[in-house]
């Protein structure tokens, strides 16, 4: 299934990785890593690829999209907020710029 979805992606869509998980006997969770200039562009590309798969891949012909979204990857964002010395790259929301 993963290879089938990857094969549907056009080079310009920049789909880097596809993963498929069985959530239940009757549900799949598709994970797509898409390189895009914005979150909205990445979501649009992912949705277009999945809709193409629903129209063209026999195991998915009767399937439907139940939800579509991007999970928050908290450890990644925590890493962006601090450096190895414990300082912050991003000021607190109400922090005065002179305090940096």
C-alpha positions as CSV (number, residue, x, y, z in Angstrom):
1,X,0.0,0.0,0.0
2,X,2.8,2.4,0.9
3,X,4.6,1.9,-2.4
4,X,1.3,2.2,-4.2
5,X,0.7,5.6,-2.7
6,X,4.2,6.8,-3.2
7,X,4.0,5.8,-6.9
8,X,0.9,8.1,-7.3
9,X,2.9,11.2,-6.1
10,X,4.1,13.5,-8.8
11,X,7.8,14.7,-8.5
12,X,6.6,18.3,-8.2
13,X,4.5,17.4,-5.1
14,X,7.7,16.5,-3.2
15,X,6.2,13.7,-1.1
16,X,9.2,12.4,0.7
17,X,7.8,9.6,2.8
18,X,4.5,7.6,3.1
19,X,3.6,5.3,6.0
20,X,0.4,3.3,6.4
21,X,-0.9,2.0,9.8
22,X,-3.9,-0.2,10.4
23,X,-5.9,1.7,13.1
24,X,-8.7,-0.9,13.2
25,X,-9.7,-3.7,11.0
26,X,-11.7,-1.2,8.9
27,X,-9.5,1.9,9.1
28,X,-6.1,3.0,7.9
29,X,-4.0,5.9,9.1
30,X,-1.9,7.4,6.4
31,X,1.1,9.5,7.3
32,X,2.8,11.6,4.6
33,X,5.9,13.7,4.9
34,X,5.6,16.5,2.3
35,X,8.2,19.2,1.6
36,X,6.3,22.4,1.0
37,X,6.7,26.1,1.5
38,X,3.8,26.2,4.0
39,X,1.7,23.9,6.1
40,X,-1.4,24.7,4.0
41,X,0.5,23.7,0.8
42,X,1.6,20.4,2.5
43,X,-1.9,19.6,3.6
44,X,-3.3,20.4,0.1
45,X,-0.8,18.1,-1.5
46,X,-1.4,15.3,1.0
47,X,-5.2,15.5,0.5
48,X,-4.8,15.5,-3.3
49,X,-2.6,12.4,-3.2
50,X,-5.0,10.5,-0.9
51,X,-8.0,11.5,-3.1
52,X,-6.2,10.2,-6.1
53,X,-5.5,6.9,-4.3
54,X,-9.2,6.6,-3.3
55,X,-10.2,6.9,-7.0
56,X,-7.6,4.6,-8.4
57,X,-6.4,1.9,-6.0
58,X,-8.8,-1.1,-5.8
59,X,-8.4,-1.6,-2.0
60,X,-9.4,2.0,-1.4
61,X,-12.2,2.4,-3.9
62,X,-14.9,2.2,-1.2
63,X,-12.9,4.2,1.4
64,X,-13.4,7.7,2.5
65,X,-11.4,10.4,4.3
66,X,-12.7,10.6,7.9
67,X,-10.3,13.3,9.1
68,X,-7.2,15.1,7.9
69,X,-4.7,17.0,10.0
70,X,-1.2,17.6,11.2
71,X,-0.2,16.3,14.6
72,X,1.9,18.6,16.9
73,X,5.4,17.2,17.3
74,X,6.1,18.8,20.7
75,X,9.7,17.6,21.2
76,X,10.7,19.1,17.9
77,X,9.3,22.5,18.9
78,X,10.8,22.3,22.4
79,X,14.2,21.7,20.8
80,X,13.7,24.8,18.6
81,X,13.0,26.9,21.6
82,X,16.2,26.2,23.5
83,X,19.9,25.6,22.7
84,X,22.3,23.2,24.4
85,X,23.4,25.8,26.9
86,X,19.8,26.2,28.1
87,X,19.3,29.6,26.5
88,X,16.3,30.5,24.3
89,X,16.3,31.1,20.6
90,X,12.7,32.4,20.7
91,X,11.8,35.0,23.4
92,X,8.9,34.5,25.6
93,X,5.7,36.1,24.3
94,X,5.8,39.1,26.7
95,X,9.5,39.3,27.1
96,X,11.1,42.7,26.6
97,X,13.6,42.7,23.8
98,X,16.2,44.4,26.1
99,X,16.0,41.3,28.4
100,X,17.6,39.0,25.8
